[in-house]
Amino acid sequence: MLEAIRRAMTLLRQKQILHKLGVVISVAVIGIACYVLYHMLRGIDTNEVIEAIKSTEPRQIAMAALFVAAGYFTLTFYDLFAVRAIGHSHVPYRINALAAFTSYSIGHNVGASVFTGGAVRYRIYSAYGLNAIDVAKICFLAGLTFWLGNAAVLGLGISYHPEAAAAIDQLPPWLNRTIAMMIIVALVAYVVWVWTQPRVVGRGPWTVVLPGGPLTLLQIAIGIIDLGFCALAMYVLVPDEPNLGFVVVAVIFVSATLLGFASHSPGGLGVFDAAMLVGLWQMDREELLGGMLLFRVLYYLSPFVISVILLTFREVIIGARSKRLQQAALKLDPGPPPEAAYVRKRSDGGGA
């Protein structure tokens, strides 16, 4: 069965069917989101949205910012785990933290995070001897951690409260619960699969040894904690009434986030917002939109600005250090004096 799946995947890659299908899905998701936003935002009073933002208590904003910071702190363990898994334990944690924070915050905002985040990671990790293949493996393992966490959160959340997902996908609750149980079964099967013996994906230099059972459970835990903190930040900022409960908001938030990733739009712009507005239809639209705008400032805009500043300072420091090394090298080996160059030139037949 596994060999048949590999042959099918190889055929799909050769025909570029997966790439074309991905483009079609992205365009379809963005198109549907634009249609939904057009109808959801008609009649929105901008003044009421601004008033909702102003009326948000500083305590709520501070708590949301704290949860966002905790979420980004958890993100650093994505890279720490991935770098250790491919055998580069000499890279210190502070570099893992810098690479994870900057790559994710820039990738979230620019879009196409696989390429933008990978480019940022390569710039940072190349200083420690890692090549492009190593960075690709890190991106793969970090992405695997993210998706395992998403699968666990969605599977557990939807099986507990299937009506939350029904608000977005418009499927009957029993079908949503069935899908959620299938996700949990698939997740358990994957854990058992990697626990029984070492599993390898890829070929040649692109070979990646998948983490074993205990490490896979650690991956799932990291992903759940990360998504939990992000969902808490959103839960703090949405309107208090009606109180739908954290689980409902978390399921809708994770579903909206995944739709945003599927669209490949910068920050899931439009897609994430449309899914949240549809999923939390019971809440006042102006107040909900105000909370979502605050979340974007805290989770997307602020980390992006901080990342650009950090990377700029890093490049300035590296440039200054390189210049100092060049000057030191010139002092140690200044080259032949002008008189020696003049004598050599005359001996070669040159003029004065």
C-alpha positions, 0 to 999 in steps of 0.5 A, a space after each residue: 500500500 505504501 509503495 502504491 502511495 509513493 508511486 501515485 505521489 511521484 506521478 502527481 509531482 511529475 505531472 505537476 498536478 499537486 501544484 495546479 491543484 494547490 493553485 486552484 484551491 488557493 484561488 477558490 478559497 480567496 474568491 469565496 472569502 471575498 464574496 463572504 466578506 462583501 456580504 458580511 461587511 455591508 452595513 458595517 459602521 466604521 465609527 462603531 468599530 473604532 469605538 469598539 477598539 477604544 472601549 477595549 480595556 487595557 487589561 484585555 489588550 495586555 493579556 492578549 499581548 502576553 498570550 501572543 508572546 507566549 505563543 511566539 515563545 512556543 514557536 521557538 521550540 519548533 526550530 529547536 526540535 527540528 535542528 536537534 532532530 537533524 543532528 546540529 546540536 551545536 546551534 545554540 538556542 538563541 539562534 533557534 529562537 531568532 530564526 523561528 521568531 523572524 521566519 514565522 512573523 515575516 512569513 505570516 505577513 508576506 505570505 508563501 511562508 515556506 519560501 519567505 520563512 525558508 529564506 530567513 532561516 537560511 540567512 541565519 543558519 548558514 552562519 553556523 554551517 547549515 546548507 540549503 538542504 539542512 534548512 529545507 529539513 528544518 522547515 519540513 520538521 517545523 511544519 510537521 510539528 505545526 500540522 500535528 498540533 493542528 490535527 490534534 486541536 481540531 480532532 479533539 475540539 470538533 469531536 467535543 463540540 462539532 457545532 463549532 465547525 458546522 458554523 464554518 463548513 456548513 456540514 451536519 454536526 454528526 458528520 463533523 464529529 465523524 471527520 474529527 474522529 477520523 483525524 484522531 484515528 489517523 493521528 494515533 495511527 501515525 504515532 504508532 507507525 513512527 513508534 514501531 521502527 525508524 521511518 524515513 522520508 525523501 531520497 538521497 541528501 533530502 532524506 529525513 528521519 522522522 521523529 520516533 513515537 515519544 518525540 512525535 508526542 512532544 511535537 504534538 504537545 508543542 503544537 497544541 500549546 502554541 495554538 492554545 496560546 494563540 486561541 487564548 489571545 483571540 478569546 480575550 479580544 472577542 466580545 464577552 456576549 454571547 459567551 460561547 466558551 473557549 472551546 468554540 472560539 478555539 475550534 473556529 480560530 484554528 479552522 480560520 487559521 488553516 483556511 488562511 494558510 490554504 489561501 497563501 494570502 499574506 496573514 490569511 488576509 480576508 480568508 481568516 477574517 471571513 471565516 471568523 465572521 461566519 463562525 462567530 455569527 452570534 457576536 456583534 459584528 462591529 465588536 468582533 471586527 474590532 477585536 480581530 483588528 487588535 489581534 492582527 496588530 498584536 499577532 501579525 504587525 507588531 512581531 513583523 516590525 520587531 523582526 525587521 528591526 532585529 534582522 536589520 541590527 543583525 546585518 549591521 553588526 555582521 557588517 561591522 564585524 566583517 569590516 573590523 576583521 578585514 582591517 585587522 587582516 590588512 594590519 597583519 599583512 599590509 602588502 609590499 611597500 610602495 618602494 618595492 612595487 616601484 622596483 618590481 615595476 622597473 625590473 619588469 621593464 615598466 617606466 617610472 
